[in-house]
Amino acid sequence: MYYEAFTELSTCRSQGFGTGPIPWTAIDRYGDRHGFTGEGFEYLVRMVRALDDTFLAYSRKREKEERERAEGDRDAGTG
């Protein structure tokens, strides 16, 4: 249930200068629409944030590796 919320809410993140976090307002609206209240809502926020933090760390690592690879290709004259 929480992973499903995370995947649905991932469509709300900004993509400007890199991948941004899921906005709290999106989690709030999702929680309201799906009937999360009180401690259930707080748990939803914690679970979505935990999944999002892991996703963002992975995304930043991949972006860094891709930048380094592109710089290596450019320095080697292949990019």
VENGIVEN-V491684 format. One line per field, one symbol per residue. psi: psi as a letter, one per 40 degrees, with the letter a starting at -180 (. if undefined). Layout:
# VENGIVEN-V491684
psi: ???
This chain:
# VENGIVEN-V491684
psi: ddddddddddeeiiecfihiihiddddddddddefhibdddddddddddddddddddddddddddddddddddddeee.
